[in-house]
Amino acid sequence: MKFFIDTANIEEIKEANELGVISGVTTNPSLVAKEGRDFIEVIKEIAEIVDGPISAEVISEDHEGMVQEARKLAGIHKNIVIKIPMTAEGLKAVKILSKEGIKTNVTLIFSANQALLAARAGATYVSPFIGRLDDISSDGMKLIEDIAQIFKTYDIKTEIIAASVRHPVHVLTAAKLGAHIATVPYKVIMQMIKHPLTDAGIERFKEDWAKANLKI
Ligand code: E4P
């Protein structure tokens, strides 16, 4: 499973990119709004940092508007992927954009049927939102499992991005269930790095080394 970072914060993206573990970025209107900066500028800056798919979301609700915005965003950089909400208008936009060779990430997926429809419309990626399902006492992981099974059965090439990730167990389970990608907030990437036994091990090595008065 590959990792994308789920943020529009430039510092977080730079930091995660230096770790060598991320191969793409996802943003959404809320994440961009949090930065209080010009949308296009933020996307351009991200594209200069990460050499991989960068999702930028459209705001229009009709397919003509979505397609117009998508063409503008896709023109920014070759790596831009257009995030389209899972609606009937969204599917029409995905169909048009896929014919034009513009990659899409169908977002706000909460059922396997929605994922299947998005794939059939030509989506490059689908983004099932695990955390938001868990929030309403539904089973986000079951959704990943169902989509992975259906896509495998029908040899569907659309990639599954496990989204709305809240903690490292979400990442682990999504990987085991066959999600192609997890888009992970910076905080969760940092949580995944840490283990108390790693910290304790480093401390013990340092102490033993100092006691023996060794040098490199
Ligand atoms: C995915 O692409 C979305 O940006 C994101 O994962 C949404 O997560 P949230 O439910 O924590 O807002």
Boltz pocket constraint, residues with backbone or C-beta under 6 A from the ligand:
constraints:
  - pocket:
      binder: B
      contacts: [[A, 6], [A, 26], [A, 27], [A, 28], [A, 107], [A, 127], [A, 129], [A, 131], [A, 132], [A, 163], [A, 164], [A, 165], [A, 183]]
      max_distance: 6.0
